[in-house]
């Protein structure tokens, strides 16, 4: 075999390496999911959006909850036996309200126990999904987020902020487009608040559910406000911090894309 043939073989192997690595990671994830299912006696569903890009006060997203996610999740829920608990692992910055609401409603209607597990964060639509759970299991450092709706695709604006801005002006000084957005903002907040109340009312009384839903959906925080396990528990959410180690191990099998170099380095812990 001549030198040029070796070069071409090397180029071919280099080109195929990412595909082989991806297939290997998929196989490792499937084995880990199967391990968790057998240990917990549940159906495990994983919703992980690893390619997140966050701005300072919002979430311009590369990966997010969309209708493709909801279609796949609904199929899995429908195919799960009524007496089989569901463990839903969620790691997401949020996404489409439509998709998140569909998933949360389907989870709420499942007859067996539903547990939503949050290894790192489940913001916005991820939190809306978590509200459907009988138990929300959070890593002790994990966070949830507000579910207040954001309007617009390119540069999302908080619905609550649109209403606040319009309220400070005389209606005669506000253009029609802004008034239309304000009307949409009012409806969007009412819709999300209603869905959140319905989900929460399954594990707290109606008045308390309305109070918590208002806090999460009315825009009292910025959209990326991190709600800790302690704060979520104080609100009355069914929080546990008993996160299975197998779930944290599973998250290691969802690495950041290779073109996004992390800034964290450390040595493995040494055992005595």
Secondary structure, 3 states (H helix, E strand, C coil): CCHHHHHHHHHHHHHHHHHHHHHHHHHHHHHHHHHHHHHHCEEEEEEECCCCCCCCCCCCCCCCECHHHHHHHHHHHHCCCCCCEEEEEEEECCECHHHHHHHHHHHHHCCCCEEEEECCEECCHHHHHHCCCCEEEECCCCEECCCCCEECCCCCEEHHHHHHHHHCCCHHHCCHHHHHHHHHHHHHHHHHHHHHHHHHCCCCCHHHHHHHHHHHHCCCCCCCCCEEHHHHHHHCCCEECCCCHHHHHHHCCCCCCCCCCCCCCCCCCCCC
